[in-house]
Amino acid sequence: MELITSSSTVKRLHEHDNVAVAMNVMSQGMPVGIADVTTRQPIPAGHKLALKTIEPGEHILKYGQVIGYATQTIEAGAHVHTQNVAMQERASSLDQFVPAQITPVTDHTRTFQGFVRPNGKVGTRNYIGILSTVNCSATVSKAVADKLDSSETLKALGYDGVVAITHGSGCAINTEHEGFTFLDRVMRGYADHPNFAFILVIGLGCETYQVKDMIARQHAESDPSVFYFNIQEAGGTRASIKLAEEKLLAMARERQPVSRSSVPLSELCVALQCGGSDGYSGITANPALGYAADLIVRHGGSVILAETPEIYGAEHLLLDRAISQPVAQKLLDRIDWWKHYTAINNAELNNNPSPGNKAGGLTTILEKSLGAVAKGGTSSLNDVLEYAEPRTVAGFNFMDSPGYDPVSVTGQIASGANVVCFTTGRGSVSGFKPAPCIKLATNSAMYQRIAEDMDINCGTIIEGDRAIEAVGEAVFERIIAIASGEASASESLGYGNNEFVPWSVGAIT
């Protein structure tokens, strides 16, 4: 996306747009710098103002795309937001579908320093994982992880630490329902994740999601990198903690020390995520990340975009990039599922944006989606995954998920992402162990306010200091550096132990 710089105070993003975005807080009566327009009221930073009089029913255009329609007359210079804009439903079809050409791999020269596992997968971190099958085993799992992490033994053996993967589900769920399928996919995806050197799975014993059944589905009964037991069979909590600690230390000592080695970027899989979006997200951090995503794909790597409610209204941009009609149809099928899902829960997809998004200047889901899709760059859409489904096709993938960040990222990591890139305008402070999380600030004010939690400031784009391409190159290089072992901001602060949140759907009985 090429920015059209209209003045020093506002940005008009496309020649057909009838709104512009305020760069800073604008007072009433302030010249906009376009066609003698002046503000009719204060305009918050990141919010939109009308560049002409917009009549009721007329489309509101941003990025050259429809983001809603005027519900009343909006005078030139007036604040354009939820008080005078409503969403307009749009439907996509494949009636005139033309497959996109697959984006070719054009560069095989770049590498990163990763951990090559016995099964050939490559990790960006060398953690030991403790997976709880049910909330009832979470306390034991955390106690074991805390005890081992407080010792220097594992670090001396070359491990990054222990990650306890705990959650609030695992029982009182229908084994034939989607919610059980989602949990199973997530647990198995983490169990097989290359950022874990080996894992311990702990159950209680009487839960719905049984340890032995999970291990059988994983075909891991005789896998030396997997140990599992139930608390009820081990003799209670203290006996379980002792057993887990002794076994994990023995497994750590038995293994040959693993060092990083040079591997091609084809072994890199990056989760593309946004949270706490604002009016700058689709102008700065998201397109910069999209540029970096294209570079990864052109080097043979993979990226996963997610959050189906946050592509709604912009799905036509992804359909145009689908390499086949079956891939395109899978995307439409997921959107149809979401329309049904929200309807039976007395909701609608435009319940998103959140209050924080709206405070940051986003008015409708169409506007948010158009900005969110920019994270996916311009590469061909090679596959559409269901939630936490393992990625098997290289290049640009889309994974179905809610817009709730922890749930979405959990699914992306389960699908195989070994790095997370997270754009934020309002300020997210999450980490996502076992994958390192790189946070990209959309604006300089927020970046400066919580700089220790941010990795890259993309606000320099809107200030005119750096082009999207230059920041995108910097993001690409940062991804490689962090994949090779450099600590991200959240890792430096020790964060990322509490963001494992599988998608819970269905009745809890």
Buried (B, 14 or more C-beta within 10 A) or exposed (E): BEBEEBBEBBBBBBEEBBBBBBBBEBEEEBEBBBEEBBBBEBBBBBBBBBBBBBEEEBBBBBBEBBBBBBEEEBEBBBBBBBEBBBBBEEEBEEEEBEBBEBBEBEEEEBBBBBBBBEEEBBBBBBBBBBBBBBBBBBBBBBBBBEBBBEEEEBEEBBBBBBBBBBBEBBBEBEEEEBBBBBBBBBBBBBBBBBBBBBBBBBBBBEBBBBBBBBBEEBEBEEBEBBBBBBBBEBEEEEEBBBBBBEBBBEBBEEBEEBEBEEBBBBBBBBBBBBBBBBBBBBBBBBBBBBBBBBBBBBBBBBBBBBBBBBBBBBBBBBBEBBBBEEBBBBBBEBBEBBEEBBEEEEEBBBEBBBEBBBBBBBBBBBBBBBBBBBBBBBBBBBBBBBBBBEBEBBBBBBBBBBBBBBBBBBBBBBBBBBBBBBBBBBBBBBBBBBBBBBBBBBBBBBBEEBEEBBBBBBBBBBEEEBBBEBBBBBBBEBBBBBBBBEEBBBBEEEBBBBBBBBBBBBEEE
